[in-house]
Amino acid sequence: MKRFFVEYRFVAICCALCMIAGLFGCAKYSEISEDSLALQIQQTNEYFECSSFDETTISEVTTEETTEETTTEEETTEETTEVTTKETTTEKTTVVTTTEEVTTTVAETTTYTKPEISRDQYIITQYGDWSGKQHMFYTIEDYDGNLIVIDGGWSYEADVVRSVIAEHDNHVSARIITHPHPDHAGAFNVIYQDLQGIVVDTVYTVDVNYDRYAETAVASDQYSVCETFRSIISGLNNVAVVHENDEFSVLGLDFKVLHAWDENVDALSSALCNNGSMVFTVTGSVNKMLFLADVEDEMEDFILANHLADLNVDFVQLAHHGNWAVSQSFYDNVSASAVFFDAPGWLFSGSIYTAAALKEYFEGRDVDIYTFYTERNSVVFE
């Protein structure tokens, strides 16, 4: 009976749309469709004030009253010099329509070929989110298969992270959590509540002011994720809390912290978790990479004033998924041959997002650009 009612309503809506199209013309109908889609995207991604989705909505957005056609475009990425050997066919379903659900799928078909390296080289890999959301998940591995994991994404991605770690004998030399937002620390929380044989030498994270964060957190922060994170690390004896100018070495690579949660973050009235992110560089014998995590523009003057010389790098993980973060003038001071957007395709569309403009900016600088369209993305680092 319920299904009959849905189908009946579906037919009625289609008729109504046809009448509107007849009265106002095809151009007007297209405008309605675009507005509807923009509204769906905006409602689905309201979290972006602090780069956090509500994890009750994972990979599907459901609607009973929307009917649109499916548009599919295929993109094939070319092999890039020295960066990665891969062939990718990406099918992006902009809208999949039934009367019951709308699903967004990104990077549906990907063939990944792991780069070959010599003993003095490393592989740095960016992983996308299979559900089509933003997140941050990177690994660094050496010639012998030793592993560093940076963030790891949402709680529902725990098994994906586990599988990557399992490929390295369930051993992680360093686990870096840049800040305790759900799209960065969610999988960590799940895994650490049931390690299943995983051994982690050291966990590196920031010195969160939990009281101040609790006072300023909004719903999209999902502060409960931070509470779980706090509970977990308080019971560990292998945690290193880092601050600005701290340095440490892992697998022969040198790490330097350019910014981490401090009194400057505590003084803010909002977005403390993003701005309290660990910003750091990784330096090898030849290459250098900058990780900006989710830091926003409130911290860019501090970083430029105190660490301008550290911004001469080869690779950059762009701040806050490349959206609503540090300014283009900040990136004018950052040299790089390749940049990484931790972002799916929808983040580059719509006037409410700034990622498209930043992508155009880097295209003008003629650097290699990696997004979740082409994941997984690897660079050879030495």
N, C-alpha and C positions, 0 to 999 in steps of 0.2 A: 504493500500500500504506500509506504514511504517512497519507494523507488518510483511508483507510478506518479505520485505527486511531484517528485523532482523532475521527472521527464515531462510532465504536463507543464510545469512552470518553465522548463527549458524551452519548449515549443512556443509558449506564450511570449517569452522574452525575445526569441528569434523573430517572431512576427512583429513585435514592437520595434525592434531594431530595423527591420526591413521597412516599416512604415516611416521611421525617422529618416532612413536613407533616401526613401522616395521623396519625402517632403523637402529635405534640406540638401540633398545631393551627396555624392560620394565623398567629396572633400570634407564635408561636415562629419560624415560617419567616421572617416579616418581620424579626425580630430578627437572624436569621442573615444575611439579605441585607444589612441595614444594617451589621453588623459587617464583612462581607466588603468592602463598598464603602469603609468607613472605613479598612480595612487597605490597600486598593489606593491610596487617596489618600495615606495616610501613607507608604507605600513609595515612591510616585511623587515625593513632595515632601520627602524627608528632608534635602535640601539646606538647609532653611530656617534652620538654625543661623546661616548667614552669607549667606542670600539667594542661594544659588547652586545651579543645577541642573547635573548632569553632562550635558554637551552630547552625549554619545552617545545620550541619550534626548531626542528632539526633540519630535515632535508626537503620538506614539502610545505607548501602553502595551500590551504584548502579554501575553495569558494564554491557556493552553490548557485550563484546567480550570474557568473561571468562567462561569456562565450567569445573566444577569439580564435583566429586561425593560427596554425603553427608555422613559424618561420624558421627555417634551418639554413645555416650558412656553414661552409666548411673552410677551415683555415689550415694551411700546411706551412709549418715553420721550416726554414732552411737551416742547414748546418752552419754554425758560426765558427770563425777561426779561433782555435785554441781553447774555446770555452767548453763545448760539449759535443759528443758525437751522438746525435739522436735524430730520429725521424718521427714527426708528430703529425697526426691527423686529428684535428679538433673539431668536434661537432657541437655547436652551441645551439641548444633549443631555447629560443627566446621565450616562447610561451607554449606550453602543452596544455590543450584545453579539453576538458570534459565538463559536465555539469557538476562534478564532484570534487575535482582537484586540479590545481595548477602546479606544475613541477618545473623548476629551473635546473638544468643540467649543464655543467661546464667541463671541458676536457674529458669527454666521455671515452674517447679512444686514444690511448697514448702508448707508443712503443718507445721504451727507454733503453738506451745502450750506455752502460756505465763506462766512463772514460778510463783508459789505461794510464797508469802513472808509474813513475820511477820511485826509488826509495826516498828521495829527497822532496817528493811532492805530496800534495794532499788533494782530496776531493771535497769541495764545499757544495752541499746540495740543498736546494729549496724545494719543499713539498707543498703541493696544493691541497685544498680541501675538497674531497670527493662530493660533498653535498652542495657545493657552489657558494660557500660563504668565504669571508675573509678569515684569516688566522695567521699565526707565525709558527713555522716549524722548519728548522735547519739542522743538518748534521755536518760534522767535519770528521773525515776519516783519513788515517795515514796508510802507508803502503802495507803495513802488517795487519790492517783491519781494525786497529784501535779506534774508538769512537767518542766523539763529543756531541751531545744533543743540546740544542738551544730551543727553549720553549717546547712546543709539541701540539698546540692547538686545543680543541674542545674536548670535553670529557668523553664524547662518543667516539673520538678518534684514538682512544687508548689502545685498542687492539692494533691499529695501524702502527703506532709508535712501538708497541711491543714487538711487532713483526720485524721492524727495522733493527731493533736492538737484538732480536734473536739471530739475525744474520751475522752478528758480531759476537757470538758466543755468550749472549746475555750479560755482557760487561760494558759499562759506560765509564770512561775515564773522568769525564766532567759533565755534569747536568747543570745548565745555566737557565735560570728562570728570570726573565728580564723584569717582570712585574706580575702580580697575581690577579690579572683579569681572566675571565673564563676562556677566551680564545687564545690564551697563551699558557695558562697553568692548569686548565681543566683536565687534560690527559695526565699530567703529572700527578694531580690529586688522586685520580682513579688508580693509576699504576702503583703509587706508593702505599695505598691502602691494601694492596695485594701484589707484592713484588713478583711472585711466581718464579723465584730463582734469579731475578735480575740483581746484579751487583753494581752499585754506583760508588765510585771512589770519593768524589766530592760534589756537593751541591753548592752552586754559587748563586746568590740572590741579593736583593736590595734590603735596606734597613727600613722597612715599612713602619711609619708611625700609625699604628692601628687605631688609636683613639682619635687622632685627627682625621684619618680616612673615614672612620665610622661617622663622624660628625658631618662630613661633606659628601658622602656617597649618595648617589641617586639610584633609582631602580635599575637603570641600564648597567650600572657597575656590577650588579649581582654580588653584593658584598659577602654573601654566604660562601662564595667560592674562595674569597680571601680568608674567611674564618676557618674553612677547612684547611687551606694552605698553612695558615698559622699553626693550627693544631698539629699538622704533620711535621713541620720542620722543628717545632719546639721539642719533639721527641727524638730528634736525630742528633748524632754526634759527629756527623760529617758535613756540616753546613758551614760555609764561609760567607759571611755578610760583608758586602763590599761597599766602598765609598769612593768619592772622587780621588783620582790619582793612585788608587790601589793598582798593583801590578801582580800578575801571577803567570806561571808557565804551565802548559799542558801539552804533551806529545811533541815537545820541541817548538811549540808556537808561543809567542809572547802576547799576553792580553793586558791592555791598559784601560782602566775605567775613566772615561771623560766626564761622566755625570751619573749620579745615582740619587736616590731619595735623600733629601737633606732639609735644612731649615728653610731654604728657598722654596721648596715644594710645600712645606708645612704652612707657609705664609699665603699660599693661594686659597682662593675661595671655592674653586671647582677644579675638576679634572686632575686631582692629585695623583691618582694611580698611573695615568698615562705619563704625566710629567715627572713622576718618580721612577720611570723606567731606567734600567741600566743601559747607558750608552757606552759603547766600548769599541776598541780596535783590536784586530787580530793581525799579528805581524809575523811573517816568515822570513826566509833569507832573501827573497826577492819581492814578494807581493804583500799587500796590506788591504784589509777589508774593514769598513766601518759599519757597525750595527747601531741603528738609531732607535730600534724597538718602536714604542708608541709615543715618544716624546713630542710635545707640541711647541707652538711658537713662543710660549712663555719662557722657555729655557734656552732659546737659540742665542740670545745676546750673551748669556753666561758662557755657553760653549764657545762662541766665537771669541770672546774676550780672553778666555783662559786656555783654549786648546786649538787655536787657529792652525798652528804648525802640525797638529795631528790629523788634519783633514786632507792631507795630500795622500790619497789612497787610490787603489786600483778598482775596488768593488764597493758598492754601497747598498745596504738594505735600507730602503727608504722609510722615513718616519711615518708611523700611523697608517700603514698600508698605502702610502702615497696620497692620502686624502686628509684634508683639514688638519694639517700639521705645520711643520716649519715652512718658511717662505721660500720662494725661488731665489731671493737675494741671499738666503743662507746657502743654498746649493751653488751659487756663484763662487763660493769659497771652497767648494769641495771638488777636487779633481777625481775623475773616475772614468774607466773605460767600459764599465758595465754597471747597471743598476737593477735592483730587484723590487718590484711591486708585489707585496703579499696580498694580492687582490684578484678577485674574479672579474669577469667581463662586465657585469652590471655596474661595477664601481666606476667604469669609464663612460657611463651614459647618464644623461639627466643633468639638468642645470644645478641641482642641489649638491653635486659632488665636484671636487676640484682635481681628481686624479687625471682626468682627460687633459686638462691644461698642463699639468706637470709632465705627463707623458709627451705632449707636444714640445714642451720645453727641452726635454732630454733628446727627443728626435732632432731638434735643432742643433744640439751639441754633438750629434753623430756618435752616440754611445750605444752599446748593446743594451736592449731592454728585455727583461724577463717578467712575465706575469703568470697567473694560474692557467692561462690559455695554453701555455707551453710546458706546464709542469710534468714530470719533475725536471728541474733545471740544475745542471751541475757546472761548476767551473773548476779548472785545474789550478791549484794554488801552490806556490812554492816560496 
